[in-house]
Every structure is written in structure tokens, then in C-alpha cells.
Amino acid sequence: MSAPHSVIIDELDRDEIVALLSRNHVGRIAFSMHDRVDIQPIHYVYSDGWLYGRTSHGAKFATLMKNRWVAFEVDEVTTLFDWTSAVVHGAVYILAPDDISPAAHHSWARAVDLLRRLVPGSLGANDPVPERDVVFRVAVQEATGRRSRASAEA
């Protein structure tokens, strides 16, 4: 492939960011503790201003319990100069099935429904990753996005 004559990079609007988050289901979550930043791939579902995901009890979970502020990124890459990317910042909320408050119970049920649409059997007897029993959601408090397009025009 020959190099483009120019590359155009522009900002995504909110609707484009939501569309990007909605049509993808694998992204990277970044979290930090003290002077260390880590980033890990996760599968997720976007719905109504929230990212829903699962994890297991481990280092990521322990870190999220101490510092709930995270960044999340999703990309679509076609070529070196043809890509779309969104970055979300927000707080992580752990959802528990035994929380009896009506709002928390509704959030748990919604998360399970969405996750089962992505991976049937999630959190049930046929769960392909039963060790990922911690359900969380991230509030999309800030979101930015960019798009790169190659132009062959001189």
C-alpha cells in the first residue's frame, strides 16, 4: 500500500462514540494504584451510558476496590491510517446479586441480562469462564473519540 498524500484526524461526536462502544465487545481497561498503571483486555457490553463487564477476584479486582477511577479504550483499525478510537473515563461500581436494595437488584439483573446476550451461560451452570464471577459497570462520565482517514488527494 502506498502512503497517503494526507491523513485527516478528526474528533468523534457523542453519537459516534456511543455507536463505536455499542458495536464492539472487546476493549481495554486501564487502572492504577500508586505509581503503577496497568491495562488489560476485557469483553464488555455498552448500554445507556454504562459499560458492563466481568472479572475475577485477583489483582485487578483488588486495585479497583482501592481506586475506582478507570480509563477504557476501544478501537476499530482497518489500516495504519484508517482507524476509529474512543476513550472513556469513569468510576467502577461492583454489582452484587445479594444486594437487596431495589436499585442495586435492578442493576445486577440488567448486567446479567446484557452479559448473557454477549456470552450465553454467563454466571450460570454453562458459564465458559466461571472464575469471572465479579460483575461490574463503569459509568461513562467522560468520553472522547478520534478518527483517522487517509486521503489520496494531493
Contacts in CASP RR format, 6 or more apart in sequence:
PFRMAT RR
TARGET T0000
AUTHOR 0000-0000-0000
METHOD contacts of the structure
MODEL  1
MSAPHSVIIDELDRDEIVALLSRNHVGRIAFSMHDRVDIQPIHYVYSDGW
LYGRTSHGAKFATLMKNRWVAFEVDEVTTLFDWTSAVVHGAVYILAPDDI
SPAAHHSWARAVDLLRRLVPGSLGANDPVPERDVVFRVAVQEATGRRSRA
SAEA
1 79 0 8 1.000
4 81 0 8 1.000
4 150 0 8 1.000
4 151 0 8 1.000
4 152 0 8 1.000
5 151 0 8 1.000
5 152 0 8 1.000
5 153 0 8 1.000
5 154 0 8 1.000
6 150 0 8 1.000
6 151 0 8 1.000
6 153 0 8 1.000
7 81 0 8 1.000
7 148 0 8 1.000
7 149 0 8 1.000
7 150 0 8 1.000
7 151 0 8 1.000
8 148 0 8 1.000
8 149 0 8 1.000
8 150 0 8 1.000
8 151 0 8 1.000
9 146 0 8 1.000
9 147 0 8 1.000
9 148 0 8 1.000
9 149 0 8 1.000
10 146 0 8 1.000
10 147 0 8 1.000
11 144 0 8 1.000
11 145 0 8 1.000
11 146 0 8 1.000
11 147 0 8 1.000
12 20 0 8 1.000
12 84 0 8 1.000
12 86 0 8 1.000
12 144 0 8 1.000
12 145 0 8 1.000
12 146 0 8 1.000
12 147 0 8 1.000
14 143 0 8 1.000
16 84 0 8 1.000
16 145 0 8 1.000
16 147 0 8 1.000
17 86 0 8 1.000
17 143 0 8 1.000
17 144 0 8 1.000
17 145 0 8 1.000
18 46 0 8 1.000
18 49 0 8 1.000
20 74 0 8 1.000
20 76 0 8 1.000
20 84 0 8 1.000
20 86 0 8 1.000
20 145 0 8 1.000
21 46 0 8 1.000
21 51 0 8 1.000
21 74 0 8 1.000
21 86 0 8 1.000
21 88 0 8 1.000
21 140 0 8 1.000
21 143 0 8 1.000
22 46 0 8 1.000
24 74 0 8 1.000
24 76 0 8 1.000
25 43 0 8 1.000
25 44 0 8 1.000
25 45 0 8 1.000
25 118 0 8 1.000
26 41 0 8 1.000
26 42 0 8 1.000
26 43 0 8 1.000
26 44 0 8 1.000
26 74 0 8 1.000
27 41 0 8 1.000
27 42 0 8 1.000
27 43 0 8 1.000
27 44 0 8 1.000
27 72 0 8 1.000
27 73 0 8 1.000
27 74 0 8 1.000
27 75 0 8 1.000
28 39 0 8 1.000
28 40 0 8 1.000
28 41 0 8 1.000
28 42 0 8 1.000
28 72 0 8 1.000
28 73 0 8 1.000
28 74 0 8 1.000
29 39 0 8 1.000
29 40 0 8 1.000
29 42 0 8 1.000
29 60 0 8 1.000
29 70 0 8 1.000
29 71 0 8 1.000
29 72 0 8 1.000
29 138 0 8 1.000
30 37 0 8 1.000
30 38 0 8 1.000
30 39 0 8 1.000
30 70 0 8 1.000
30 71 0 8 1.000
30 72 0 8 1.000
30 73 0 8 1.000
31 37 0 8 1.000
31 38 0 8 1.000
31 39 0 8 1.000
31 60 0 8 1.000
31 63 0 8 1.000
31 64 0 8 1.000
31 67 0 8 1.000
31 69 0 8 1.000
31 70 0 8 1.000
31 71 0 8 1.000
31 92 0 8 1.000
32 38 0 8 1.000
32 63 0 8 1.000
32 67 0 8 1.000
33 63 0 8 1.000
33 66 0 8 1.000
33 67 0 8 1.000
38 59 0 8 1.000
38 60 0 8 1.000
38 63 0 8 1.000
40 60 0 8 1.000
42 53 0 8 1.000
42 54 0 8 1.000
42 55 0 8 1.000
43 53 0 8 1.000
43 54 0 8 1.000
43 118 0 8 1.000
43 119 0 8 1.000
44 51 0 8 1.000
44 52 0 8 1.000
44 53 0 8 1.000
44 72 0 8 1.000
45 51 0 8 1.000
45 52 0 8 1.000
45 53 0 8 1.000
45 114 0 8 1.000
45 115 0 8 1.000
45 117 0 8 1.000
45 118 0 8 1.000
46 52 0 8 1.000
46 140 0 8 1.000
47 110 0 8 1.000
47 114 0 8 1.000
49 139 0 8 1.000
49 140 0 8 1.000
50 137 0 8 1.000
50 138 0 8 1.000
50 139 0 8 1.000
50 140 0 8 1.000
51 72 0 8 1.000
51 88 0 8 1.000
51 137 0 8 1.000
51 138 0 8 1.000
51 140 0 8 1.000
52 110 0 8 1.000
52 111 0 8 1.000
52 114 0 8 1.000
52 115 0 8 1.000
52 135 0 8 1.000
52 136 0 8 1.000
52 137 0 8 1.000
53 111 0 8 1.000
53 115 0 8 1.000
53 135 0 8 1.000
53 136 0 8 1.000
53 137 0 8 1.000
54 115 0 8 1.000
54 122 0 8 1.000
54 123 0 8 1.000
54 129 0 8 1.000
54 132 0 8 1.000
54 133 0 8 1.000
54 134 0 8 1.000
54 135 0 8 1.000
54 136 0 8 1.000
55 61 0 8 1.000
55 64 0 8 1.000
55 132 0 8 1.000
55 134 0 8 1.000
55 136 0 8 1.000
56 131 0 8 1.000
56 132 0 8 1.000
56 133 0 8 1.000
56 134 0 8 1.000
57 133 0 8 1.000
57 134 0 8 1.000
61 134 0 8 1.000
64 70 0 8 1.000
64 92 0 8 1.000
64 94 0 8 1.000
64 136 0 8 1.000
65 94 0 8 1.000
68 91 0 8 1.000
68 92 0 8 1.000
68 93 0 8 1.000
69 89 0 8 1.000
69 90 0 8 1.000
69 91 0 8 1.000
69 92 0 8 1.000
70 89 0 8 1.000
70 90 0 8 1.000
70 91 0 8 1.000
70 92 0 8 1.000
70 138 0 8 1.000
71 87 0 8 1.000
71 88 0 8 1.000
71 89 0 8 1.000
71 90 0 8 1.000
72 87 0 8 1.000
72 88 0 8 1.000
72 89 0 8 1.000
72 90 0 8 1.000
72 138 0 8 1.000
73 85 0 8 1.000
73 86 0 8 1.000
73 87 0 8 1.000
73 88 0 8 1.000
74 85 0 8 1.000
74 86 0 8 1.000
75 83 0 8 1.000
75 84 0 8 1.000
75 85 0 8 1.000
76 83 0 8 1.000
76 84 0 8 1.000
76 85 0 8 1.000
77 83 0 8 1.000
79 150 0 8 1.000
81 148 0 8 1.000
81 149 0 8 1.000
81 150 0 8 1.000
82 148 0 8 1.000
82 149 0 8 1.000
82 150 0 8 1.000
83 147 0 8 1.000
83 148 0 8 1.000
84 145 0 8 1.000
84 146 0 8 1.000
84 147 0 8 1.000
84 148 0 8 1.000
85 145 0 8 1.000
85 146 0 8 1.000
85 147 0 8 1.000
86 143 0 8 1.000
86 144 0 8 1.000
86 145 0 8 1.000
87 143 0 8 1.000
87 144 0 8 1.000
87 145 0 8 1.000
88 138 0 8 1.000
88 140 0 8 1.000
88 141 0 8 1.000
88 142 0 8 1.000
88 143 0 8 1.000
89 141 0 8 1.000
89 142 0 8 1.000
89 143 0 8 1.000
90 138 0 8 1.000
90 139 0 8 1.000
90 140 0 8 1.000
90 141 0 8 1.000
90 142 0 8 1.000
91 138 0 8 1.000
91 139 0 8 1.000
91 141 0 8 1.000
92 136 0 8 1.000
92 137 0 8 1.000
92 138 0 8 1.000
93 107 0 8 1.000
93 136 0 8 1.000
93 137 0 8 1.000
93 138 0 8 1.000
93 139 0 8 1.000
94 134 0 8 1.000
94 135 0 8 1.000
94 136 0 8 1.000
95 104 0 8 1.000
95 107 0 8 1.000
95 108 0 8 1.000
95 111 0 8 1.000
95 135 0 8 1.000
95 136 0 8 1.000
95 137 0 8 1.000
96 104 0 8 1.000
96 108 0 8 1.000
96 135 0 8 1.000
97 108 0 8 1.000
99 105 0 8 1.000
99 108 0 8 1.000
107 137 0 8 1.000
108 135 0 8 1.000
111 135 0 8 1.000
111 137 0 8 1.000
112 122 0 8 1.000
112 123 0 8 1.000
112 135 0 8 1.000
115 122 0 8 1.000
115 123 0 8 1.000
115 135 0 8 1.000
116 122 0 8 1.000
116 123 0 8 1.000
119 127 0 8 1.000
119 128 0 8 1.000
119 129 0 8 1.000
120 126 0 8 1.000
121 127 0 8 1.000
121 128 0 8 1.000
123 133 0 8 1.000
123 135 0 8 1.000
124 130 0 8 1.000
END
